Amino acid sequence: MDVELLVTMGEVLNFTFRILPSATWDDVRPFFQHLNEVNQPKYSQEFYSTDEVMIPYYGKHGAKQIIRGKPICFGFKVWAACTANGFLLHAEPYYGSHTNVPDTGLGHGPNVVMELVKQINLHTGQHVVFDNLFTSVPLLKNLGDQGIGATGTMRVDRLSGAPVMAKKDMEKKTRGYMEEAFTGCIYTRGQK
C-alpha cells in the first residue's frame, strides 16, 4: 500500500473517531466504498497479495483491535488486497461478526481471501500471495480449481494430512533442508 495513502487513511479515520466517539464502521463505510471504486485495477497484473492492515489508533473505541507482536499493535484492522508493488485495490474494514465477508465454508481467514479475490476480479493465470493467517489446504484447492495460483505460509495445525515431514523430524535436519510433496497442491517445508 502507498505509504502516503495509509497515512491519509489513518488521519481521516482518527479525525472521524475523535469527533464521533460512538461512530461505527458503518459511519465510515462510504469512505471505503469510494476508495474501492477509485482503486479498481486499470490493467491486469500477474501477482496480487492479501493481508491485514492496521490503522493506528490509541484512543478508546469499540472497533479498536489489539494485535500483540505487530509494529502497529493498537488500531483498526482492515483486510486489504494489493498489487505486487503495494498499490491498494480493495479494503474491507474488520469489525467482528459484522465484517462484510460472506461465509464460504472454508473458515474465517480463507473467507477473507476468497472475498478479496472476488472483489478484485482475479481470473485464471493470476496469482495471489497471503500469510499464515489465511492459508489452508481447502483454500489452496479452491483457488486452484478456479485456475488462480496461490502461495502462502501454512501453520502446522492446518496441514490437513498433507504428506510432508513432521515438524519434530524436520527440526533434526540441517539448516536449508527442504522437501516437497504434491497432492493437487504443492507443499514445501523447509528448515530455518
Residue pairs with C-beta under 8 A, 6 or more apart in sequence:
1 53
1 80
1 82
1 86
1 87
1 88
2 86
2 87
2 88
5 88
6 53
6 55
9 35
9 55
10 55
10 56
10 57
10 75
12 31
13 28
13 55
13 57
13 76
14 55
14 56
14 57
14 59
16 23
16 27
16 28
17 23
17 57
17 59
17 61
18 59
20 27
21 59
21 60
21 61
23 61
24 62
24 63
24 95
25 63
25 93
25 95
25 98
28 93
29 93
32 78
32 91
32 92
32 93
35 88
35 91
36 89
36 90
36 91
36 119
39 87
39 88
39 89
39 90
40 89
40 120
41 83
41 89
41 120
41 121
44 126
45 83
45 84
45 126
46 84
46 125
46 126
46 127
47 83
47 84
47 126
47 127
47 128
47 129
48 81
48 82
48 83
48 84
48 89
48 120
48 122
48 126
48 127
48 128
48 129
49 81
49 82
49 83
49 84
49 128
49 129
49 130
50 79
50 80
50 81
50 82
50 112
50 113
50 116
50 117
50 128
50 129
50 130
50 134
51 79
51 80
51 82
51 130
51 131
52 77
52 78
52 79
52 80
52 94
52 133
53 77
53 78
53 79
53 80
53 91
54 65
54 67
54 70
54 72
54 73
54 74
54 75
54 76
54 77
54 78
55 72
55 75
55 76
55 77
55 78
56 72
56 74
56 75
57 64
57 74
57 75
57 76
58 74
58 75
61 76
63 76
63 93
63 95
64 74
64 75
64 76
65 74
65 75
65 76
65 77
65 94
66 73
66 74
67 73
67 77
76 93
76 94
77 93
77 94
78 91
78 92
78 93
78 94
79 91
79 92
79 93
79 94
79 99
79 101
79 112
79 115
79 116
80 88
80 90
80 91
80 92
80 116
81 88
81 89
81 90
81 91
81 116
81 117
81 119
81 120
82 88
82 89
83 89
89 119
89 120
90 116
90 119
90 120
92 99
92 100
92 101
92 112
92 115
92 116
92 119
93 99
100 115
101 108
101 111
101 112
101 115
102 111
102 115
103 111
104 110
104 111
104 114
104 142
106 114
106 136
106 138
106 139
106 142
107 136
107 138
107 139
109 133
109 134
109 135
109 136
109 139
110 134
110 136
110 138
110 139
110 142
112 134
113 128
113 130
113 134
113 139
113 143
114 139
114 142
117 128
117 143
117 148
122 128
122 148
123 147
123 148
124 146
124 147
124 148
125 147
125 149
126 148
126 149
127 148
127 149
127 150
127 151
128 143
128 148
128 149
128 150
128 151
129 150
129 151
129 152
130 150
130 151
130 152
131 152
131 153
132 152
132 153
132 154
132 155
132 158
134 152
135 152
135 153
135 154
135 155
135 158
136 154
136 158
136 160
137 154
137 158
137 159
137 160
137 162
137 185
138 160
139 150
139 152
140 150
140 152
140 185
141 184
141 185
143 149
143 150
144 150
144 184
144 185
154 187
156 167
159 187
162 181
162 183
162 185
162 187
163 181
163 183
163 187
164 179
164 181
164 187
164 188
164 189
165 179
165 189
170 177
170 189
170 191
171 191
173 191
174 191
175 191
175 192
176 190
176 191
177 190
177 191
178 188
178 189
178 190
178 191
179 188
179 189
179 190
180 186
180 187
180 188
181 187
181 188
